[in-house]
Amino acid sequence: MSDTIDTAADTNKIDEKTQLQALLSGFSIEITTKEATRIDNFGDLLPIGTEVYIVATPSTKPNDVVDLAKRLRDEEMIPVPHIAARAIPSIEILDRWLRRLSLEANVTAALIIAGGNYDNPVGSLASSMDLVKSGVLEGNGIADLRFAGHPEGHPVVDNPRLMNVLLEKQSYCAQKRFTTSLVTQFFFDFVAVREWERQLIRSGVHMPIRVGFHGIASLSSLIRQARYCGVGASIEVLAKQPAKMLKTASSRCPERLINSFAKHTLASEKTLFAGCHFFPLGNFEKTAEWVSAIAGGDIALC
């Protein structure tokens, strides 16, 4: 009997390892233009063809984004710039910038966000849908659109409105023949993410989801970045559950969360979860090396 149980347990571990590698095999990761100046060669840290998201901050210069996108393409990575609607001064300026990204770096995909760092729009675009409906994206060959997912809610928009916005994006983009997907913020409790997926499915949202995970970081760094990024609900969960706080504090990497993710997708008959996205939080090299190693089969790294 014990041999049977042990064999079943070993089989489960093998299945979970295989699933983990499958989920991580096409992982994406993000970086700021400033952080990128410290990287000698992305090919030394990432598998060829990795999608690298270029973060948009209020201090990010459009020319620097173009330069980094071109560099990533030259080093056999796939650049995916953030485009924040509220940061765009005018459609004309956006059009010129996107044309450069297309011609110089062959950019075909982008993360489309409203731009929560801006209380008021710089130009005429106030939301991600304003940007999508402007026509400037497809006019410059960008037809693969990624949108932000908010498993723990949004600081300004309530959940029913969030769901309606996702359905609107899904419907409109289908009419325009855009490819669409969601990328979530990072989190500390997988239960909320799992429940959010169920709500999406019940509501009729069927866009594939890249689940966001934090990179290699200390607990203090995670909390600081979480507050900046608006990951408030997870902080409240940790504060109310000391055991989880201790678990998080004892590990600088998201192994526990990734394992929960792998088990969920393995057990689910239907899932929208299609991959992983990583937020290095200022520790790009260590995060990239760690994720690349797991994707390659080494899962005993934390």
N, C-alpha and C positions, 0 to 999 in steps of 0.2 A: 504493500500500500504506500509506504513512504517513498519507494522508488518511483511509483506512478506520480505522486505529488511533486517530487523533485523534478521529474521529467517535464511535467506540465509547467512548472515554474521556470525551468530553463528555456522551454519553448516560448513562453511569454516574454522573457527577457530578450531572446533573439528577435522576436517579432517587433518588440518596442525599439530595439536598437536599429533594426532595418527601417522601421517607420521614421525614427528620428533622423537617420541619414537621408532618407527620401525627402523629408520636410526641409532639411537644411541644405540639400544639394543645390538648390537655386536661391539661396538666401540673398537678401539685399542689405545694404548698410548705408549710413549717411555720414556726411562730413561737411564742415564749413570750408569756405575758401581759405580762411586763415590757417586752419588745421592742415589743409592740404599742402601748404608750403613746407611742412615738416616731414612730409613723406617723400623718400627718395624715388621709389618706384612702386606703384600699386600692385604690379605683378608679383612682387616679392611677398606680398601679404594676402592677396586674394586670388581665387581661381579665375582663369580667363573667362570673360563674359559676365562677370558679376555686375549687377546693377548697383551703381553708386549714386545715391541721392545727394544733390547739392543743396544744402540748407539755405533758406532765405531769411536773413535777419535785417533789421532796419539799417544796419551799417554795411550790408553786402552791396558791392558795386557790380552793376550789370556786366561791365567788361571783364571783371574777374570771374564771373560765372561762365562766360563764353570761353575764356582762357582755360579754366579748369575742365570744362566739358570737352574741349578739344584735346587737352592732355589725357584725360581719361580714355577717350576714344583711341588716341595714339598708343596708349599702354594696354589696349585690348579689353577695356572695361566699357560698360554701357552707362552713359551719363543720363540721369533723370533729375532735371532741375525742379526745385520748388517754384511755383509761380503764385504769388500772393496778390489777389485782386485789388485789395485796398492800397497796395504800394505802387500801383501803376499810374503814372502821371497822365497818360493819354493812350488811346488805342494806337495812334500813329507811332509813338515811342515803343510800345509793346511789339508792334508789327516789325519794326526794324530790328529789335533785339531777337525776336524769335527767328527772323530770317537769317541772322548771323548764326544762331544756334543750329539751325537746320543745315546751312551751307558749310559751316566750318567744323561742326562736330556731329553732323548727322543725327541730331536729337529728334526722336519720334515719340517719346513718352515724357510725361511731366506729372508731378503731384500738384493738383489744383486746390488751393486753399483760399479762404477769405482773407486771412491776414489779421489774426487777433491782436497783434502788437500795435495795430493802428486803430485808435478809437474812432477816427473819422477817415474816410477814404481820401487819398491824395488826389485822385482824379474822379472819373465818372463811374468806376466799377466798385460796387459795394459788397459783392458776394461772389462766391465761386461760380454760381449759375450765371451771373452777369457776364463773367469772363467766358464761360463756355458758350453762351448764346451770342457773343460778340462776333463769332465767325473767324476770328484771327488765328485760332489754334489750327483748325483744319486747313486754313489758307497757307499755313507754313509747315504742313506735313506732320503736325502733332495730332495723332488720332488715337493714341493709347493714353487714356486719362485715369489717373489715380486720385482718389478722394480720401479725406481723413475720416476715420471711424472713431466713435466715442463710446466705448463699452461702458464707461462709468458716468456717462452724461456729459453735458456741456455746461460751462460756467454761466452762459447767458441764455442759450436756447433750451427749452424743455424737451423731454423725450418724444412726445407725440409729434412736435414740430420737426425734430431731427429725423424721425422716421418718414414723415411726409416729404422732407427735402431729399432724402435718399431715393425714395420712390420717383420723385420728379426727375432727379438726375438719371436714374436708371432708364426711365421711359424716354426722356429727351435724347439721351445718348444712343439708345437703340435705334431711334428714328434716323439719327445722323450717322449711324454705323460706326460710332466710336467703340473701341474696346475699353471696358471700364473695370475697375477693381477698387477695393478699400484697403487702407493701411491704418492700423490702429496705433494709438499712443502706447507707451509701455505701462506696466501695471505691476502690482505686487500680489494679487489674488486672482487665480485663474477662474474661480467660480463666477465672478462677475462677467468675465469675457464669455464664458460658456453660456450663461443665461442670455446675454446680449445676442449671441448667435441665434439662439432659439427664437427670440423676439423678431429678429430679422426674417427668419424663415416663415414664421407665422404671418408676418406682415406682407410677404410677397417679394422681399428683397432677395435677389439671387446673385449678386455680384460676388466674385471670389474675394477672399480676405487674406491679406498678409498680416499676421499677428506681430505686433511690435514688442520687442524685449529690450531691456536695458543691457548695456555692455558691462565690462569689467569696471566696477566702481565700489567705493566704500559706502556704508549706509548713510553717512552724513552728506556725501556727494549726491547720492540718489534722492534723498529728501529735498536737498536744495534744488536740484534739477526738476524734480517732480512738481515743486511749488511753482517754478518758473514756467513749466510746460502745462500746468493746469491739471495735473494728475492728483486732484484733491481727495477723491473718494478712497483711493488706495492708502493714502497717508492716514485717513481716519480709521481704516480697517486695521492697519498696523498698530495704531495708538490704542485701540480697544482690545487688541489680542497680543499680549506680551510674548506669548510663545512664538507667534509668527514674526514678531519684531526680532526676537533672538535668532530665529532661523535665518532671517534676512541679513542680520548683522554678522552672522558667522560665515557667510558666503559672499564673495565679491562678484560672483557671476550668477546668471539666472537659470542654473541647471535644474533646480526644483520645478520652476515654472515651465521650462521646455519639456521636461519629462511628463508633466501633467498634460501639456498640449499634445504630445505624441500619443499618450494613452487614450486621450479623448478621441482623436481622429481615427485611431485604430479600432476603437469600439463603436464608433458612430456609423449607422447605415447611411446617413446623409449629413454632410458637413460642408460649410462654405469655406472653411479654413484651407488655404492652398499653399501656404509658405510662411516664412519668417522674415522679419525686418529688424535690424538692430540699430539702437541708438547708443553710440560709443560714449557719449557724455564726456568728451574731452580725452578719451583713452582709446583712440582709433587703432593704433598698432596692436596693442594687447588683445583688444576685442576681435579684430580681424583675424589674428593668428589663432585665437581660441576657437572661433566659429569654424574657420577653415579646417582646423584639425578635427573637430567633431564631424564635420561633413565628410572628412576623409576616413572616418572610422574610429578615431581615438576619442572615446566618450568619458574617460576617467581623468579629467583634467582639473576639476575643482577640489 
